[in-house]
Amino acid sequence: MNAALIHDKLFIKTFWEQKIVKHNQLTENEEQRTKNSALS
């Protein structure tokens, strides 16, 4: 395996991990917002 390929794999892995973390944070914030909402 060459270094560029390894770097690409790591980059893609961290890219998707960050996307998932961000999505989870947004989902938690939304759940918190609906819990605190006067309508629920």
N, C-alpha and C positions, 0 to 999 in steps of 0.2 A: 504493500500500500504506500502510495506516495503522500507526502505531507499535505499537499493541497486537498486531496480527497479526505483525509482525516480531519482537516480543518473544516471543510464543508459539512461533514457529518456532525461535528460538534456544533457548528454554527446553526444548522437546521434544528438540531436537538434543543439547543438553548432557546432558539427562536420560538419553537412550539411550546416549550415549557413556560416561557414568559407569557405567551398568548393565553395559555390555560390558566395561569395564576391570575392574570388580569381579568379574565372572564369570571373566575371564581369570586374575585373581589367585587366585581360589578354585581354579580348575582346576590352575594351576601348583603351588599348595600341596598339593593332593591328589596330584599326580604325584610331588612331592618326598617326600611321606609314604609313598607306596607303594614308592618306590625304597629308602627307608631302612628299610622294614619287614623284620623278620626272616623273615616268611612268604614273601617274593618271592624 
